Amino acid sequence: GGCYGVATATIKRPQLRFFMINCCSVFLQPDRTYDLKIGQPTVSYFLKQAAGIAKGAGKTGHETAGMVSVKAVYEIAKVKGQDECFKIRDTSLETVVKTIIGSARSLGIQVVNDLSADEYKVFLEQREEKLKADAAAAAAAAAAEATAGKRK
């Protein structure tokens, strides 16, 4: 038996080369049966995948973590528009797009009309170099602070 008297099952699945983070809800019934609802991945997951980045900006509004095209935002909106939270409210596609653009801003992802693959590759390489330089500077500052602390 498992939690709440519901038997747990071992699920065997084939080896997957990739994975998606999905929202999952389990609704337990009084008769110990359950309903399992697996939702779409989050908007931030889709945006980071479209931008080709692992995480958003450290300082939102001060740096650009990545870029996505308007077309990519529209495609994400078509998928996320099927979510129950948008369906219940009968949300228009335009409103879903605006919500996704807001999420992109909060992640530091810039939405652009046109996105050249070559230009974006250069942008990502420069951003990676900047992140490495920032990490090295932070490590050097921490080491200097530790050394100064020992002298006191």
Residue frames as a rotation matrix with the C-alpha (Angstrom) as fourth column:
GLY 1
0.570 0.822 0.000 0.00
0.822 -0.570 0.000 0.00
0.000 0.000 -1.000 0.00
GLY 2
-0.454 -0.692 0.561 1.01
0.684 -0.674 -0.278 3.55
0.571 0.258 0.780 -0.53
CYS 3
-0.991 0.070 -0.114 0.04
0.010 -0.811 -0.586 6.92
-0.134 -0.581 0.803 0.82
TYR 4
-0.407 0.912 -0.044 -3.71
-0.873 -0.403 -0.274 7.27
-0.267 -0.073 0.961 1.59
GLY 5
-0.052 0.380 0.923 -4.14
-0.204 0.901 -0.383 3.51
-0.978 -0.208 0.031 1.01
VAL 6
0.839 0.266 -0.474 -3.60
-0.494 0.010 -0.869 3.80
-0.227 0.964 0.140 -2.74
ALA 7
0.564 -0.640 0.522 -1.32
0.486 0.768 0.417 1.09
-0.668 0.018 0.744 -4.11
THR 8
0.288 -0.563 -0.775 1.75
-0.687 -0.685 0.243 2.39
-0.668 0.462 -0.584 -5.87
ALA 9
0.901 0.037 0.433 2.82
0.256 0.759 -0.599 0.86
-0.351 0.650 0.674 -9.14
THR 10
-0.166 -0.976 -0.141 6.22
0.083 -0.157 0.984 0.52
-0.983 0.151 0.107 -10.72
ILE 11
0.868 0.449 -0.215 6.16
-0.124 -0.222 -0.967 1.99
-0.482 0.866 -0.137 -14.18
LYS 12
-0.108 -0.894 0.435 8.68
0.525 0.321 0.788 0.67
-0.844 0.313 0.435 -16.66
ARG 13
0.838 0.354 -0.416 9.48
-0.126 -0.616 -0.778 2.95
-0.531 0.704 -0.471 -19.53
PRO 14
0.669 -0.613 0.421 11.85
0.722 0.400 -0.565 2.76
0.178 0.681 0.710 -22.47
GLN 15
-0.227 -0.829 -0.512 15.14
0.787 -0.466 0.405 4.61
-0.574 -0.311 0.758 -22.41
LEU 16
0.835 0.520 0.183 14.53
0.538 -0.696 -0.476 8.20
-0.120 0.495 -0.861 -23.43
ARG 17
-0.119 -0.914 0.389 17.13
0.928 -0.242 -0.285 10.45
0.354 0.327 0.876 -25.02
PHE 18
-0.746 -0.036 0.665 15.44
-0.069 -0.989 -0.131 13.58
0.662 -0.144 0.735 -23.72
PHE 19
-0.380 0.702 -0.603 12.93
0.925 0.306 -0.227 14.55
0.026 -0.643 -0.765 -21.11
MET 20
-0.354 0.380 0.855 10.40
0.040 -0.907 0.419 17.29
0.934 0.182 0.306 -20.58
ILE 21
-0.976 0.099 -0.196 9.31
0.188 -0.086 -0.978 18.73
-0.114 -0.991 0.065 -17.30
ASN 22
-0.406 0.906 0.119 5.54
0.153 -0.061 0.986 18.28
0.901 0.419 -0.114 -17.11
CYS 23
-0.587 0.380 0.715 3.04
-0.805 -0.367 -0.466 19.39
0.085 -0.849 0.521 -14.53
CYS 24
-0.559 0.372 -0.741 1.31
0.115 0.920 0.375 16.40
0.821 0.125 -0.557 -13.02
SER 25
-0.417 0.510 0.752 -1.72
-0.899 -0.354 -0.258 16.27
0.134 -0.784 0.606 -10.71
VAL 26
-0.784 0.231 -0.577 -3.09
0.232 0.970 0.074 13.24
0.576 -0.076 -0.814 -8.91
PHE 27
-0.319 0.780 0.538 -6.69
-0.863 -0.473 0.174 13.42
0.391 -0.409 0.824 -7.71
LEU 28
-0.985 -0.052 -0.163 -7.53
0.026 0.896 -0.442 10.78
0.169 -0.440 -0.882 -5.09
GLN 29
-0.143 0.990 -0.005 -11.13
-0.485 -0.066 0.872 9.55
0.863 0.127 0.490 -4.86
PRO 30
0.061 0.239 0.969 -12.80
-0.995 0.090 0.041 8.27
-0.078 -0.967 0.244 -1.66
ASP 31
0.923 0.343 0.174 -12.90
-0.330 0.939 -0.099 4.74
-0.198 0.034 0.980 -3.13
ARG 32
0.284 -0.937 0.203 -9.08
-0.093 0.183 0.979 4.78
-0.954 -0.297 -0.035 -3.39
THR 33
0.372 -0.195 0.908 -9.03
0.921 0.200 -0.335 5.19
-0.116 0.960 0.254 -7.14
TYR 34
-0.045 -0.445 -0.894 -7.27
0.248 -0.872 0.422 8.15
-0.968 -0.203 0.149 -8.67
ASP 35
0.897 0.204 0.393 -7.22
0.437 -0.267 -0.859 10.36
-0.070 0.942 -0.329 -11.72
LEU 36
-0.057 -0.973 -0.224 -3.82
0.611 -0.211 0.763 11.30
-0.789 -0.093 0.607 -13.12
LYS 37
0.935 0.315 0.160 -3.58
0.325 -0.590 -0.739 14.46
-0.139 0.744 -0.654 -15.20
ILE 38
-0.105 -0.994 -0.013 -0.32
0.778 -0.090 0.621 15.22
-0.619 0.055 0.783 -16.96
GLY 39
0.798 0.433 -0.419 -0.11
0.179 -0.835 -0.521 18.77
-0.575 0.341 -0.744 -18.26
GLN 40
0.759 -0.526 0.385 2.15
0.319 -0.216 -0.923 20.63
0.568 0.823 0.004 -20.63
PRO 41
-0.203 -0.875 -0.439 5.61
0.968 -0.112 -0.224 21.77
0.147 -0.471 0.870 -19.59
THR 42
0.265 0.276 -0.924 5.81
0.596 -0.800 -0.068 25.29
-0.758 -0.533 -0.376 -18.16
VAL 43
0.984 0.096 0.153 6.06
0.178 -0.656 -0.733 28.41
0.030 0.749 -0.662 -20.31
SER 44
0.543 -0.839 -0.027 9.56
-0.736 -0.491 0.466 29.07
-0.404 -0.233 -0.884 -18.95
TYR 45
0.012 -0.506 0.862 10.64
0.115 0.857 0.501 25.58
-0.993 0.093 0.068 -20.05
PHE 46
0.562 0.280 0.779 9.40
0.770 0.167 -0.616 26.20
-0.303 0.945 -0.121 -23.61
LEU 47
0.984 -0.176 -0.022 10.99
-0.175 -0.938 -0.300 29.67
0.032 0.299 -0.954 -23.72
LYS 48
0.288 -0.934 0.212 14.38
-0.637 -0.021 0.771 28.43
-0.715 -0.357 -0.601 -22.49
GLN 49
0.055 -0.214 0.975 14.29
0.488 0.858 0.161 25.58
-0.871 0.467 0.152 -25.00
ALA 50
0.791 0.317 0.523 13.40
0.608 -0.324 -0.725 27.98
-0.060 0.891 -0.449 -27.83
ALA 51
0.871 -0.490 0.025 16.17
-0.490 -0.872 -0.014 30.36
0.029 0.000 -1.000 -26.76
GLY 52
0.558 -0.675 -0.482 18.68
0.207 0.676 -0.708 27.53
0.804 0.295 0.517 -26.33
ILE 53
-0.288 -0.628 0.723 19.59
-0.603 -0.468 -0.646 28.51
0.744 -0.622 -0.244 -22.77
ALA 54
-0.493 0.023 -0.869 19.72
0.487 0.835 -0.254 26.58
0.721 -0.549 -0.424 -19.51
LYS 55
-0.095 0.462 -0.882 18.58
0.948 -0.229 -0.222 29.40
-0.304 -0.857 -0.417 -17.23
GLY 56
0.717 0.494 0.492 17.27
0.619 -0.775 -0.124 32.94
0.320 0.394 -0.862 -17.38
ALA 57
0.080 -0.676 0.733 19.07
0.053 -0.731 -0.680 36.19
0.995 0.093 -0.023 -16.68
GLY 58
-0.384 -0.314 -0.868 20.62
0.869 0.194 -0.455 36.73
0.312 -0.929 0.199 -13.27
LYS 59
-0.675 0.163 -0.720 19.61
0.233 -0.878 -0.418 40.41
-0.700 -0.450 0.554 -13.33
THR 60
-0.062 0.753 0.655 16.27
0.983 0.161 -0.092 40.71
-0.174 0.638 -0.750 -15.08
GLY 61
0.894 0.445 -0.049 16.00
0.418 -0.870 -0.262 43.97
-0.160 0.214 -0.964 -16.99
HIS 62
0.551 -0.768 -0.326 19.78
-0.535 -0.625 0.569 44.51
-0.640 -0.139 -0.755 -16.95
GLU 63
-0.630 -0.775 -0.054 20.94
-0.555 0.401 0.729 41.66
-0.543 0.489 -0.682 -19.17
THR 64
0.381 0.695 -0.609 19.65
-0.924 0.313 -0.221 39.57
0.037 0.647 0.762 -22.04
ALA 65
-0.070 -0.364 0.929 19.86
-0.476 0.830 0.289 35.83
-0.877 -0.422 -0.231 -21.42
GLY 66
-0.678 -0.101 0.728 18.60
0.499 0.664 0.557 34.87
-0.540 0.741 -0.400 -24.86
MET 67
-0.578 0.509 -0.638 16.31
-0.711 -0.697 0.088 35.71
-0.400 0.505 0.765 -27.74
VAL 68
-0.485 0.507 0.712 13.26
0.556 0.808 -0.196 34.11
-0.675 0.301 -0.674 -29.32
SER 69
-0.968 0.187 0.170 11.36
0.054 -0.504 0.862 35.03
0.247 0.843 0.477 -32.45
VAL 70
-0.452 0.887 0.096 7.75
-0.848 -0.393 -0.355 36.19
-0.278 -0.242 0.930 -32.49
LYS 71
0.057 0.435 -0.899 7.00
-0.704 0.656 0.272 33.01
0.708 0.618 0.343 -34.46
ALA 72
-0.653 -0.364 -0.664 8.40
0.172 0.783 -0.598 30.85
0.738 -0.505 -0.448 -31.61
VAL 73
-0.920 0.365 0.142 6.24
-0.281 -0.362 -0.889 32.75
-0.273 -0.858 0.436 -29.08
TYR 74
-0.124 0.911 -0.392 3.19
-0.991 -0.094 0.093 32.16
0.048 0.400 0.915 -31.28
GLU 75
-0.121 0.010 -0.993 3.97
-0.314 0.948 0.048 28.42
0.942 0.317 -0.112 -31.50
ILE 76
-0.931 -0.222 -0.290 4.36
0.209 0.328 -0.921 28.20
0.300 -0.918 -0.259 -27.72
ALA 77
-0.691 0.719 0.080 1.06
-0.642 -0.557 -0.527 30.09
-0.334 -0.415 0.846 -27.31
LYS 78
-0.012 0.696 -0.718 -0.75
-0.824 0.400 0.402 27.60
0.567 0.597 0.568 -29.55
VAL 79
-0.367 -0.190 -0.911 0.47
0.201 0.940 -0.277 24.72
0.908 -0.285 -0.306 -27.34
LYS 80
-0.958 -0.075 -0.278 -0.06
0.286 -0.132 -0.949 26.46
0.034 -0.988 0.147 -23.98
GLY 81
-0.615 0.788 0.017 -3.45
-0.772 -0.607 0.191 27.77
0.161 0.104 0.982 -25.09
GLN 82
-0.026 0.572 -0.820 -4.68
-0.239 0.792 0.561 24.17
0.971 0.210 0.116 -24.74
ASP 83
-0.892 -0.332 -0.306 -3.89
0.214 0.284 -0.935 24.21
0.397 -0.899 -0.182 -20.99
GLU 84
-0.121 0.913 -0.389 -6.90
0.920 0.251 0.301 23.94
0.373 -0.321 -0.871 -18.72
CYS 85
-0.262 -0.009 -0.965 -6.14
0.691 -0.699 -0.181 27.25
-0.673 -0.715 0.189 -16.98
PHE 86
-0.889 -0.057 -0.455 -6.50
-0.243 -0.784 0.572 29.10
-0.389 0.618 0.683 -20.30
LYS 87
-0.772 0.630 -0.083 -9.40
0.256 0.428 0.867 26.98
0.581 0.648 -0.492 -21.58
ILE 88
-0.289 0.678 -0.676 -11.51
0.951 0.119 -0.286 27.54
-0.113 -0.726 -0.679 -18.43
ARG 89
-0.213 0.135 -0.968 -11.29
0.269 -0.944 -0.191 31.31
-0.939 -0.301 0.165 -18.90
ASP 90
0.606 0.391 0.693 -11.81
0.735 0.056 -0.675 31.04
-0.303 0.919 -0.253 -22.69
THR 91
0.212 -0.659 -0.722 -8.58
0.021 -0.735 0.677 33.05
-0.977 -0.158 -0.142 -23.12
SER 92
0.971 0.111 -0.210 -7.84
-0.189 -0.173 -0.967 34.42
-0.143 0.979 -0.147 -26.58
LEU 93
0.561 -0.809 0.173 -4.63
0.815 0.505 -0.282 33.48
0.141 0.299 0.944 -28.37
GLU 94
0.256 -0.437 0.862 -3.60
0.118 -0.871 -0.476 37.16
0.959 0.224 -0.172 -28.23
THR 95
0.696 0.058 0.715 -3.83
-0.661 -0.338 0.670 37.13
0.280 -0.939 -0.197 -24.43
VAL 96
0.897 -0.412 0.162 -1.83
0.310 0.844 0.437 33.90
-0.317 -0.342 0.885 -24.21
VAL 97
0.361 -0.782 0.508 0.87
0.715 -0.118 -0.689 35.46
0.599 0.612 0.517 -26.45
LYS 98
0.354 -0.188 0.916 1.01
-0.369 -0.928 -0.048 38.55
0.859 -0.321 -0.398 -24.18
THR 99
0.912 0.000 0.411 1.36
-0.389 0.326 0.862 36.29
-0.134 -0.945 0.297 -21.14
ILE 100
0.711 -0.672 0.206 4.25
0.692 0.720 -0.040 34.43
-0.122 0.171 0.978 -22.78
ILE 101
0.259 -0.608 0.751 5.97
0.353 -0.664 -0.659 37.70
0.899 0.436 0.042 -23.76
GLY 102
0.608 0.015 0.794 5.71
-0.645 -0.573 0.505 38.79
0.462 -0.819 -0.339 -20.10
SER 103
0.920 -0.292 0.261 7.28
0.058 0.760 0.647 35.51
-0.387 -0.580 0.716 -18.99
ALA 104
0.505 -0.761 0.408 10.06
0.769 0.182 -0.612 35.99
0.392 0.623 0.677 -21.55
ARG 105
0.357 -0.338 0.871 10.80
-0.216 -0.937 -0.275 39.45
0.909 -0.090 -0.407 -20.14
SER 106
0.775 -0.009 0.632 10.99
-0.632 -0.030 0.775 38.11
0.012 -1.000 -0.029 -16.60
LEU 107
0.790 -0.528 0.311 13.50
0.451 0.845 0.289 35.47
-0.415 -0.088 0.905 -17.76
GLY 108
0.086 -0.766 -0.636 15.59
-0.295 -0.630 0.719 38.08
-0.952 0.126 -0.280 -19.58
ILE 109
-0.441 -0.150 0.885 14.64
0.704 0.554 0.445 36.66
-0.557 0.819 -0.139 -22.97
GLN 110
-0.520 0.178 -0.835 14.18
-0.410 -0.910 0.062 39.24
-0.749 0.374 0.547 -25.70
VAL 111
0.188 0.650 0.736 11.39
0.594 0.522 -0.612 38.70
-0.782 0.553 -0.288 -28.24
VAL 112
-0.533 -0.472 -0.703 12.51
-0.301 -0.671 0.678 39.79
-0.791 0.573 0.215 -31.73
ASN 113
0.472 0.745 -0.471 10.78
-0.684 -0.028 -0.729 39.90
-0.556 0.666 0.497 -35.12
ASP 114
0.814 -0.284 -0.507 13.55
-0.306 0.533 -0.789 38.19
0.494 0.797 0.347 -37.04
LEU 115
0.562 -0.626 0.541 16.27
-0.563 0.190 0.804 35.92
-0.606 -0.757 -0.245 -35.66
SER 116
0.493 -0.512 -0.703 19.24
-0.667 0.297 -0.684 34.87
0.559 0.806 -0.195 -37.80
ALA 117
0.962 -0.120 -0.246 20.76
0.222 0.867 0.447 31.56
0.159 -0.484 0.860 -36.68
ASP 118
0.141 -0.986 0.092 24.32
0.722 0.039 -0.691 32.82
0.677 0.163 0.717 -37.30
GLU 119
-0.178 -0.160 0.971 23.85
-0.332 -0.919 -0.212 36.08
0.926 -0.360 0.111 -35.37
TYR 120
0.721 0.539 0.436 22.21
-0.588 0.142 0.797 34.21
0.368 -0.830 0.419 -32.50
LYS 121
0.734 -0.536 -0.418 25.06
0.566 0.822 -0.060 31.69
0.376 -0.192 0.907 -32.34
VAL 122
-0.280 -0.846 0.454 27.52
0.387 -0.532 -0.753 34.59
0.878 -0.035 0.476 -31.97
PHE 123
0.118 0.421 0.900 25.29
-0.651 -0.651 0.390 36.14
0.750 -0.632 0.197 -29.26
LEU 124
0.951 0.299 -0.073 25.19
-0.160 0.683 0.713 32.86
0.263 -0.666 0.698 -27.28
GLU 125
0.334 -0.910 -0.247 28.99
0.761 0.415 -0.499 32.43
0.557 -0.021 0.830 -27.54
GLN 126
-0.381 -0.457 0.804 29.54
-0.026 -0.864 -0.503 35.99
0.924 -0.213 0.318 -26.28
ARG 127
0.461 0.633 0.622 27.08
-0.685 -0.192 0.703 35.45
0.565 -0.750 0.345 -23.43
GLU 128
0.876 -0.183 -0.447 28.84
0.337 0.894 0.295 32.22
0.346 -0.409 0.845 -22.43
GLU 129
-0.134 -0.984 0.118 32.19
0.649 -0.177 -0.740 34.06
0.749 -0.023 0.662 -22.32
LYS 130
-0.222 0.124 0.967 30.65
-0.457 -0.889 0.009 36.85
0.861 -0.440 0.254 -20.23
LEU 131
0.806 0.577 0.133 29.15
-0.410 0.381 0.829 34.36
0.427 -0.723 0.543 -17.76
LYS 132
0.564 -0.687 -0.457 32.53
0.707 0.688 -0.162 32.62
0.426 -0.232 0.874 -17.39
ALA 133
-0.396 -0.721 0.568 34.28
0.319 -0.689 -0.651 35.97
0.861 -0.076 0.503 -16.86
ASP 134
0.149 0.549 0.822 31.67
-0.656 -0.568 0.498 37.00
0.740 -0.614 0.275 -14.26
ALA 135
0.941 0.194 -0.278 32.06
0.032 0.766 0.642 33.68
0.338 -0.613 0.715 -12.44
ALA 136
0.145 -0.970 -0.193 35.87
0.806 0.229 -0.546 34.03
0.574 -0.077 0.815 -12.43
ALA 137
-0.396 -0.252 0.883 35.59
-0.122 -0.939 -0.323 37.61
0.910 -0.235 0.341 -11.11
ALA 138
0.570 0.676 0.467 33.21
-0.600 -0.046 0.799 36.49
0.562 -0.735 0.380 -8.35
ALA 139
0.811 -0.334 -0.481 35.59
0.480 0.849 0.221 33.66
0.334 -0.410 0.849 -7.38
ALA 140
-0.232 -0.941 0.246 38.55
0.616 -0.337 -0.711 36.06
0.753 -0.014 0.658 -7.31
ALA 141
-0.134 0.264 0.955 36.59
-0.501 -0.850 0.165 38.52
0.855 -0.456 0.246 -5.16
ALA 142
0.877 0.481 0.011 35.60
-0.280 0.493 0.824 35.75
0.391 -0.725 0.567 -2.74
ALA 143
0.463 -0.792 -0.399 39.23
0.772 0.581 -0.258 34.58
0.436 -0.188 0.880 -2.52
ALA 144
-0.415 -0.610 0.675 40.44
0.222 -0.787 -0.575 38.14
0.882 -0.089 0.462 -1.88
GLU 145
0.271 0.618 0.738 37.80
-0.651 -0.447 0.614 38.59
0.709 -0.647 0.281 0.81
ALA 146
0.923 0.036 -0.384 38.81
0.191 0.824 0.534 35.31
0.335 -0.566 0.753 2.46
THR 147
0.011 -0.997 -0.075 42.48
0.795 0.055 -0.605 36.36
0.607 -0.053 0.793 2.44
ALA 148
-0.362 -0.085 0.928 41.62
-0.224 -0.959 -0.175 39.78
0.905 -0.272 0.328 3.89
GLY 149
0.667 0.700 0.255 39.55
-0.462 0.120 0.879 38.08
0.584 -0.704 0.403 6.61
LYS 150
0.675 -0.482 -0.558 42.52
0.629 0.772 0.093 35.92
0.386 -0.414 0.824 7.69
ARG 151
-0.294 -0.866 0.405 44.80
0.496 -0.501 -0.709 38.96
0.817 -0.007 0.577 8.07
LYS 152
0.155 0.437 0.886 42.54
-0.461 -0.761 0.456 40.59
0.874 -0.479 0.084 10.68
